[in-house]
Every structure is written in structure tokens, then in C-alpha cells.
Amino acid sequence: MQKVNKVVRVNFAGGLLGMIFGSSKGKVQSVIQSENSEGWNFIEAITDQPNLIIYVVRLLLLAITLGLWTLSTGYLFVFEKPR
């Protein structure tokens, strides 16, 4: 039986707002539940590996927002389902 794969990127908020109001568990759980309801089965989580440009953009966002918000490292979730 052939299987179809799907990759979903999950990003989190960083900075002070991300620490106070962000719920990584809640976001991960909602993504997995929504994909499972569509018939996709979770296979693997891969940590997103940012490059130098992403780090610079994050620092700029932190400086512009006075430390309130920036992009945070997320995950790539791999799902599969039978064709």
C-alpha cells in the first residue's frame, strides 16, 4: 500500500509576549489533532534549523519591538496517510 506524506511547519512566538502568552504545548496539540481529524498520522518532529539571516531578522525584530516579540525556532512535523 502506498502512503502520502505531508510536512507541516509549526512556529512559536518569542520575546516577552511569547514567554507570557505563548503555549507551545497547546499549539503542538492543536496542530496534531487537526491533522489527525483529516486522517493524517504523525510520524516525526524535526527541529527547524535557522540560518544566519533568520538570526539577524530575529535580533532586528527584538530591537524594533523592544524585546516584546520575535520569531522563535519551530518544528517541522511529518505526517502520512494511506493513499
Phi, psi and chi 1 to 4 in degrees:
 res  aa     phi    psi   chi1   chi2   chi3   chi4
   1 MET       -  131.7  176.6 -178.2   -9.7      -
   2 GLN   -82.6  149.9  -73.1 -173.3  -21.0      -
   3 LYS  -123.2  149.6  -64.9 -174.7  179.9 -172.8
   4 VAL  -107.2  137.2  179.8      -      -      -
   5 ASN  -107.8  153.5  -65.8  -35.7      -      -
   6 LYS  -143.2  137.0  178.5  179.3 -177.5 -179.9
   7 VAL  -114.3  130.2  176.9      -      -      -
   8 VAL  -121.7  129.5  177.1      -      -      -
   9 ARG   -92.6  130.9 -179.3 -177.0  -56.4  -90.6
  10 VAL  -118.4  117.0  179.6      -      -      -
  11 ASN  -110.1  152.1  -69.1  -38.9      -      -
  12 PHE  -119.8  160.3  -54.2  109.6      -      -
  13 ALA   -86.8  143.8      -      -      -      -
  14 GLY  -116.5 -174.1      -      -      -      -
  15 GLY    81.7 -168.9      -      -      -      -
  16 LEU   -65.4  -39.2  -69.3  174.6      -      -
  17 LEU   -65.3  -38.2  -66.7  176.7      -      -
  18 GLY   -66.0  -37.1      -      -      -      -
  19 MET   -70.1  -36.9  -72.8 -169.7  -35.8      -
  20 ILE   -83.2  -49.6  -64.6  169.8      -      -
  21 PHE  -103.4  -13.0  -61.5  110.4      -      -
  22 GLY   -77.8  139.0      -      -      -      -
  23 SER  -127.3   96.9  171.5      -      -      -
  24 SER   -66.2  -37.3   56.9      -      -      -
  25 LYS   -62.7  -44.5  177.8 -174.5  173.3 -168.4
  26 GLY   -63.4  -40.6      -      -      -      -
  27 LYS   -68.2  -44.1 -170.4  162.2 -171.8  177.9
  28 VAL   -62.7  -44.2  167.5      -      -      -
  29 GLN   -63.8  -41.5 -171.8  172.1    6.0      -
  30 SER   -67.4  -37.7   68.3      -      -      -
  31 VAL   -65.6  -45.8  167.5      -      -      -
  32 ILE   -66.0  -41.0  -69.5  176.9      -      -
  33 GLN   -65.3  -40.4  -76.6  179.6  -12.6      -
  34 SER   -66.9  -38.6   69.2      -      -      -
  35 GLU   -70.2  -38.2  -63.8  -60.5  -32.7      -
  36 ASN   -63.4  -36.6  -76.6  -16.9      -      -
  37 SER   -66.6  -22.4   67.6      -      -      -
  38 GLU   -92.2    4.3  -64.5  176.8   12.3      -
  39 GLY    96.4    4.0      -      -      -      -
  40 TRP   -87.7  139.2  -66.2   95.1      -      -
  41 ASN  -106.6  131.6  -62.7  -42.7      -      -
  42 PHE   -68.9  134.2  176.6   77.2      -      -
  43 ILE  -116.3  -50.1  -61.4  -60.3      -      -
  44 GLU  -155.6  148.8 -176.6  177.9    5.9      -
  45 ALA  -115.3  128.1      -      -      -      -
  46 ILE  -119.0  128.0  -56.9  168.4      -      -
  47 THR   -68.6  130.8  -55.6      -      -      -
  48 ASP   -67.6  132.4 -162.7   11.6      -      -
  49 GLN  -107.2   97.4  -62.5  -66.1  -35.7      -
  50 PRO   -73.4  157.1   23.8  -29.3      -      -
  51 ASN  -102.5 -175.7   56.8   23.7      -      -
  52 LEU   -61.5  -38.5 -177.3   60.8      -      -
  53 ILE   -63.4  -40.1  -65.8  172.5      -      -
  54 ILE   -63.7  -41.1  -60.8  -64.1      -      -
  55 TYR   -61.8  -40.8  -75.4  122.3      -      -
  56 VAL   -65.6  -43.7  170.6      -      -      -
  57 VAL   -61.3  -41.2  169.3      -      -      -
  58 ARG   -60.9  -45.2  -73.3 -179.9 -175.3  171.9
  59 LEU   -63.3  -40.3  -73.5  173.0      -      -
  60 LEU   -63.8  -43.1  -73.1  173.7      -      -
  61 LEU   -62.7  -40.4  -76.3  171.8      -      -
  62 LEU   -63.2  -41.1  -87.9  175.4      -      -
  63 ALA   -68.3  -43.2      -      -      -      -
  64 ILE   -65.9  -39.9  -69.0  169.6      -      -
  65 THR   -92.9   10.6   62.3      -      -      -
  66 LEU    56.6   39.2  -58.1  174.4      -      -
  67 GLY    82.7    4.5      -      -      -      -
  68 LEU   -78.7  -37.5  -69.0  177.5      -      -
  69 TRP  -148.8  144.5 -175.9   82.2      -      -
  70 THR  -159.2  172.5 -171.1      -      -      -
  71 LEU   -77.0  145.9  -59.3  170.5      -      -
  72 SER  -119.7  158.6 -178.7      -      -      -
  73 THR   -65.9  134.3  -57.9      -      -      -
  74 GLY  -115.9 -157.8      -      -      -      -
  75 TYR  -132.1  155.9  -69.5   95.8      -      -
  76 LEU  -108.4  120.1  -62.0  172.6      -      -
  77 PHE  -101.9  132.0  -71.8  164.1      -      -
  78 VAL  -104.6  126.9 -179.6      -      -      -
  79 PHE  -121.2  157.0  -66.3   90.6      -      -
  80 GLU  -145.2  156.9   74.6  175.6    8.2      -
  81 LYS  -152.5  155.2   71.3  177.2  177.5  179.3
  82 PRO   -67.7  147.6    5.6   -6.5      -      -
  83 ARG   -76.5      - -173.6  171.8  -82.9 -144.6
